[in-house]
């Protein structure tokens, strides 16, 4: 079982049922905004009838990636993001738990909040934008691989991305001096994944990213793949991080928050 003790100076989340519910509500709100932004960006840049439509799927998804990256950065640094840790991704919550930075009893409430936020954000965008967001080609911003990308290729890509992402998060959270850089690094990685892998494997890397769009669009063909592969990547990434801790001077993450609270940031100086 993962070590869920907190490091000196990081009191960690209050793990009482009441507090866990509040943190899960923060995650629900953050993912709602994130998915609303994702669907809105697809509606604005991908749908040909939009005044902001970008010609060519590669350039269009590069624009979507830039918007989503900036939005992720703002959400991580927001007041609610600092409180919940701004995971916004079930795979990230699982990875942090397995690295000993996040209490296991909080994982399920977080995942439920993130899944509910995915549905709420996707549905809200469809209500605001109407048919341009719900009908093809936007289709609730559901993700699917490009022709020629088989199941194996998509699984390897999704697993590899989360393995790398988990190692990056583990490194920064284990070194509080550099922790302030993490939101920006994650924003850049998010934008790059959407721009580069979006036209190919789909570039999900987040079960919450696909959950709401797949359920509301009725396109369930790749749902299990996009739900499970990132979690497998996070499990492997956490195992790799633990091995690095054992073999090197790398420490385990000191906090579950992707952007520290003011007190944590001050202590790291």
ABEGO torsion letter per residue (X at the ends): XBBABBBBGBAEBBABAAAAAAAAAAAAAAAAAAAAAAAAAAAAAABAABAABBBEAAAAAAAAAAAAAAAAAAAAABAAAAAAGGAGBAAAAAAAAAAGABBAAAAAAAAAAAAAAAAAAAAAAAAAAEAAAABOAAGGGBBBBBBGBBAAAAAAAAAAAAAAAAAAAAAAAABAAAAAAAAAAAAAAAAAAAAAAAABAGGAGBAAAAAAAAAAAGBAAAAAAAAAAAAAAAAAAAAAAAAAAAABABBBBABABABBBAAAAAAAX
